[in-house]
Amino acid sequence: MRKWIRRSRATAAGLVAMASIGLLAGCSTSQGPAAPDNKITVWSQENLPPRMAATNRIIDRFEKETGIEVELVGVDEGQLPQLIMSAAAAGKLPDVIGAVPMGQVWQMYGNGLLDTDVSKQIVRSLGSSTFDANALRLTADEGTQLAVPSDAWLQLLVYRQDQLRQAGLPVPDTYDKLLKAAAALDGKGRDGISVATDPGDVFTQQSFENLALANGCRLVDAGGDVRLDSPECRRAFTTYDRLGRTYGAPGTQSVDSTRATYFAGKSSMIVWSSFLLDELAGLRDDALPSCDECKKDKEFLSRSSGIVTALSGPDGSEPAQFGEITSWAVTRTAETDASRKFIEYMMDKGYEDWFGMAPEGKIPVRSGTADDPERYQRAWRASEAGVDTRKPMNQVYSDALLDQLAHGVSNMKRWGITEGHGALVGATNGELPVPKAIGAMTSGQISPAQAAREADEEVTALQKSLQ
C-alpha cells in the first residue's frame, strides 16, 4: 500500500530556501540515477486530501498497466525547499516531483538536482508541438528542458460588469481605465477594488507583478541587473498604491480578505487567480458569494462579473499578465525509465483526470495529441469545476471566457524567468522583498518611490547572496 503523507507549511520558507542553496550545491553531484527496481517515489504539491485521492486513483491505473510501484507523498509548496535540502543531504531525493512552480524548478536546476535529459525525452516522446510553445520556453534554459510543463493558472482582474455598465465605464483593461473605474465605484459603503497588501504573502507579489508586467516593469534586465527602481516600475508602484490605499479597504489585505470583500459585494473589482472561478460560481460551500443578491442566487456574482486576463500600462509595449506554470520534475537520482513512463502516463492517459481535479486553476498546457490536437482542450472545457457542487466549466462560463483563459497561457510573462534568473525568482518568493515594500507603502509608512528603491536594494542584495 502506498503511503499518503501530507506536510504542513514551513514557518520560515524563505530562510530555508536560502539555507538550502549551499548545501544542495555541495551534495548534488555525488549521485547518479538509481538502480532500476520498478519502484519510484513521487512528491506532489497537489497535497489537499481530495486532490491526493484523485492522484491516487490515477496511480492505481498506472500501477496495474505497468507493474511499476509508486509511493505518493504530499508536500506543501512552502516547505519543499526544506524537504529537498534534507532529502539531498540524506541521499534520498524522490524520483519525481509534481506541480512544481517555475521558481522552484529553476532553484533545483541551479543546484544540479534535475535530470533534464529525461524531461527533454518526455517532451519529444509526447510531441513538442502538442505543448503550448510559451510553456516550453518558460520551463527551459535555452535548449535545456528543465521539467515537463503540465498545467497553469492565471492572475485575473475580475470586475462587476453590471456596476461598470451602470456607471458608463469601459472594460478596465488599461492603467487609466482601471484607475478611473476604481475612483468612480469607490464610495457608498463599497471599495473601488480589492488588492493584496499583506507583506508576508507571496500572493501580494503575484498581484503586483501582474500589474507591473503590464507596464513593462521587469525584475531584471537582459544583462541581469535588478530593475525595480526603473521609471516603469516606479509607475507600477504608484498605481498599486493608489489602488490599494486610496480605493481599497483599510488595513492589511490578504488572499482571504480580498476575496471575502468582493464576494460580499463590498468591492467592485478584485485581483485574484483563476482558482477564484469555481468559488465565484457558488460551487464551494466554505467560500460562497455572500452579497445580498447572492443569497437567493448563488450564480449571481459569476454572471455579473467580467474578467480581464491581460492589462496594458502606459509604458508597456503590449498587454501582459502574470501566471504560473506547474511542472513534473525528474531528479538527478531518479530511476529514469520508471519516472519517464510515469510522467508520460500523467501527461497522456491520466492527464484529463489530473487537470480535472481543479480545472479553473489547472489549465492544460498540452492541447492534445498528434492524432487529436484539441483533445485536452475539449476535455478541459467540459471538466467539472467545484468542490461541494460540481458543474462543467462550459456550463458555468462562456466560451469567450474559456478562450481567454486558454490563450492566456500563450501570453503569460514572468519576472526573471525568460532572462535566465529563475533561481532569483524562487528566492524572492521566499524572502518576499516586494510584498514587504508594498505593505509599508500601502500602510503609508513609505512613498511609492521609496518602495521601488527599497525593493530594488533588497532584491539586489538577494541576487548577490546567490552568486
N, C-alpha and C positions, 0 to 999 in steps of 0.2 A: 504493500500500500504506500502511495506517495505521501510525503509529509506536506502539511499545509501550515505554513508559518507566516505570521503577519507581524511586522516590526512596527514600533512606534516612531514618531517623528523625533529626530535629534534636536536638542535644545540649542545647540551651537553649530549648526551645519556649516556656516561659513568658516569658522576656525578649524573645524575638522577637515574641510576641503583643502584648506591651506596646509594643514599639518601633514596631510596625506601626500602632498606633491613630492617632497624629497624622498619619503620612504618608498613610494611606488616606483619612482625612477630608479632607485637603488636595487629593488628586488625584481624588476620586471624582465630582466634579460637572462636570468639564470634557468628558466624553464621553457620547454617547448610543448608541442601538442601532447596530450595524454595518450597512453596506450589504449587501443580500442577494446572496450568491454561491453559495448552496446548499452551503456548507461550514461545519461547526462543529467546535470543539474541545471535547472533554468530558474533564474530570478526574474520576477515580473513586478514592475511598478504599478501594474493594474491590481492593487492589493486589497480593494474593497471586497467584502465577502461575496456579493453577487457576481462580481467580475472574476474572482478566483474560481467560483463554482463553474462559471461559463467556460473559463480556460481549461479547467479540469475535464469538462465534457469533451472538448476538442482533443485534449491529450489522450483521453481514453480511446478515441477512434484511432489516433496516430499510433498508439502502442499496439493495438490489435492488428493494424495493417502492416507495421514494420518490425515488430518484435523488439523495438528499442524502448528501454525503460526511462521514464522521465520523473525526476523529483522536482516538483514545483515549489518555489519559495517566494512568498510575497514580501516585498520590501518597500519602504517608503522613500519617495524621491529625496526628501531632506536628509535621510540617513544613509543613502547609497555611498557617498564618499567615505564615510567611516567604515562601512561594511567592506567596501573594496579594499581599503587600507589594511584592515585586519586580515582579510582573506588572502591578499597578496603576500603579506608578511608571513602567513602560515603556509603558503604554498597550496591554498585550497580555493582558488578562484572558481566561480561557476563556469560552466561551458558557454552558456548563452544568457544574455540579459535582455529582457523585453521592455518596451515602452520607455526607452531611454531618450530624454530630450537632447537637443543638439549640443548644448553646452557641456553636458556630461559625456557625450560621445567624444567631443574634442579633448576633454580633460584626460580621458582614458587613452586616447590616441597619442597625446603628447607625452604620456608616461609609459608608452610602449606596451600597453596592456591588451591591444586588439590584434586579432588575426584578420587583417584587411584583405588578404588573398581570398579567404573563404567568402567574405562579403561580395567581393568582385565576381567570384564564380557563381554565387547565387543570383545576382542581378543578371548576369549573362544567361544563365540557365532559364530563368523566368522570362527573359527578354527585356532588355533595357528600354525598348520602345514602348513597352506596356506601362512604364512608370512615368509619372509627371517629371518632365525634364528639370524643373526648378527644384523639386525634392531631391533629385540625384545630385544636383550642383551643391545644394546646401549641406549634404551629408558626404561630401567628397573634398579631398585636398588635391586639387588639380586632377591628376589621373588616378589617385588612390581613393577607392571607395571605402570609407571608414566603417560604415554599417549599412544595413538594408533598411531603407525608409519604409515605414508601414502605413502610418496614418497621421492626420494633422488636425489641429484645432486653430481657430482664428479669433483674433480680438475684434470685437464689433462695437459700433456705435448704434445703440438701439434708442429710438425716439418715438414719442407719441405723435403719430402722424395725424390723428384726429385733432389734437391741440394745435399743431403747426398749421394745419389746413384752416382751422377756425381763425387763426391769427394772420392768415395770408402769408405765411413764411415758406420759403423753398426748402427742399431737402438739404439738411445741414452737412454737406459733403466737402466744404472748404473751411479754413480757419475763420474767414469773415462771416460766412453763413452760420457757422456753429456758435460763434460769439454773439451774433445778433439774435439767434434763437434762444440762447441761454438767458440773455438780458430781457428779451420780450416775455418769456414764460416764467421768469423768476418773480415770486410775489404771491400774495393771497394764500399764504399757508403752503406754498409749493416752491421747491427749489428748481432752478433752471436746469440743473444737471447733477448727476451723482458720479464723482470720480474718486478713486482711491488716493488716500494721502498717508496711509499707515507707513511709518518709517521702517518697520520691522518685517515687511512682507514683500516678497518678490512680485506680487500682483501689482503693487504700485509702480514698479519699474516697467512691467509689461504694459500697463495702461499708458504710462508716459511715453515709452518707446513707440507705441502705436501712433501717438500724436507727433512725436519728434521725427519719425521716418517720413511723415507726410511733408515736412518742411525741409527735407534734405539734411537733417541733423544726424551725424554719424558718431559712433563711439570712437572709431579710429579712422584715419585717412589711409590712402593707398600705401603710404610709407610706414604705417604702423603707429603714428603719433596720435595720442589721445586728443579728441577734438570737441569735447563737451563745452568748451568756452568759446566756440565759434559763434559768429553772428546768427547762423541758422539755429543753433542750439539755444542761444540766449532768448531768441524769439519764442522758441518752443517752451522754455521755462516760464516766460512771461505769460504766454497764453494759458498754460496749465494752471498757473497761479490764479489768473482771473476766473477760470472755470471752477477750480476747487475752493478758493477763498471767497470770491465775490458772489458767485452764483450757485455754490454748493452748500451743503449743510454744515453747520459749525462743528468744530471738534474733529478728531481723527476719524477718517472714513476708511473702512476696511472692505474686504471682499464680501463679507456678510451684510454690513450696514448699507452699502451702496445698493445691493440687490433688494434688501428689505424696503428701502426708501422708494425705489421705483415700483416695486410690487404693491406698495401701499397707496400708490397714486400721488405720492408726495414729491416726486420729481418728474420732470418731463423728458429727461434723457439719461442715459447711463452708458458707461464704457465697461464692457464685460466680455468674457469669452463666449464662444459658441456653445459651451456647456449650459448656458442660460436657457437655451431654446426649449428644452423639454419642460423645465420649470415654468417658463413663461406661458406655456400652453396648458398649465394646470395638471401636469402628468406626474407630479411628485408631491405626495401629501405633506412632507415636512418642509416644503418650500413653495407653498401655494400663493398665487397672487391674492392680495388682501384688500384691494381697492373696493370702494363702495359697489361699483358695477360688477366686480369680480365675484361678489358673494352669491349672486344669482346665476352668473355665467362664468365658469372657470376659464373659458377661452376668450373672454372679452379682451384681455390685455394683449394676447398674441394677435388678435385680429386688428387691434387698434395701434399696433406698433409697426414702425418701419425700421429698416436696417441699412446702415452704411457699412460696406466692407472695406472701402479704401478712401482715405481722406487726402485732400490736397492743401498744402501750405503755400504762402506767397513766395517762399524761397526754394520750394521744391520743384524738381523738373517734371515730375509725374505723380499721379496718385499712388499711395503706398499704404501698406498695412502690416501690422505685427501678426505673427502666427508662430506656432510651434509644430515641428515635425518630430514624431517619436519613431524610434527605430529598433530593430533587432541587432544586437551587437554580439560578436563572437570573440571570446577572449583568446589570448595567445596560448593558453594551456588547454584549450578545448579539445575534446575528441572530435576531430574535424568532420569526418564523414557523417557521424550521427547528428552533429549540430547542423550541418548543411541540410540534411534530409528533414530535420525538424523545422527549420525556418522556411524551407521551400513549401512544406506542408501548411504552415501557418499563413503563408502568403498565397496559397492556392486553394486546396481543398478545405482548409479551416478558415480562410480569410473572411468569408461572409459572416461567420459566427463571431469572429474576433472583432471586426468593426461594428457588428450588430449589437454588441454589448452596450454601446452608448453612441449611436450614430451621429448625434448632434455635436459630439466632440471627438469623433474618430472618423474624419473624412478620409476615404481611401485615397492613397497617392498612387495606387496601381489601378488603372481604369478598367482593365480586363485582361484577357489572354490574347495570344496571337490569333487564335481561331475565333474569338468573340471579344473584340476590342472594347466593348462597352459593358461587359458582363457585370463587373463590380460596381460601376456607376449606377446601373439599373437596380442592382440589389440594394445598394446604399439608400437610394431614394425610397425604396419600398420597405426599408428596415423599420422596425418598431422602436420608437423612442419612448422614454419614460421609465418610471420605477414602479409606482403603485398602479398607475394606469398606463397601458401601452397602446400607442397608435402609430401607424405608418407615417414616416416623415412627410410623404407626399399627400397625406390626408390632412395634415396639420398646417403645412406651409406650402406656398405656391411654387410652381415650377421655376418661376423667375428668381425667387429667393434661393432655391436649391442650386440653380445655375450660378448665382453669385458666390455661394459657398464653395462650390466645386472649382470655379475659376479663380477663387481667392488663393488657392494653393499655388497656382502658377504665378500669381502676382506678389506673393509673400516676400518680404525682405526682413533681414535681421542685422542688428548691430554686430560688427566684428567677424561674423561667420564667413562672408564672401571675401574678406580681406585676410583670412587665414589666422584669425586671432580668437578661435573658439575657446581656447583654454582661458583666456581673459574673460570671456563671456561667462563661463562657468564660475570663475572666481568672483565676479561681480554679483552673480546670483546668490553667492554665499555671504559675502561681506556687505552687500546692499548699500553702497555709497550713494547711488542715485536716489533710492527711496528716503534715505536719511536727509539728503539735501531738500527733497520735496516736502518732507514732513516739517522741517524747520521753516521752509519758505511759506507754505500754506498756513502755518500757525502764526505767521507774522514776525518770526524771530530774525529772518534774513530776507534780503531782497532777491528777486529772480536772478539778477546779475551775480550776486554773491553765491546763490545756489549753483549756478552754472560753474562758477570758478571753483567752489569747494568740491563739487562732484568731479571736475576735471583733475584737481590736485589729488584727490583720493584714488581715482582710477589710475592715474599715472604712477602713484606710489605702489599700487597693487601690481601694475604691469612690471615694474622694476623688481618686485619681490619674486616674480615668476621666472625671471631670467637667470 
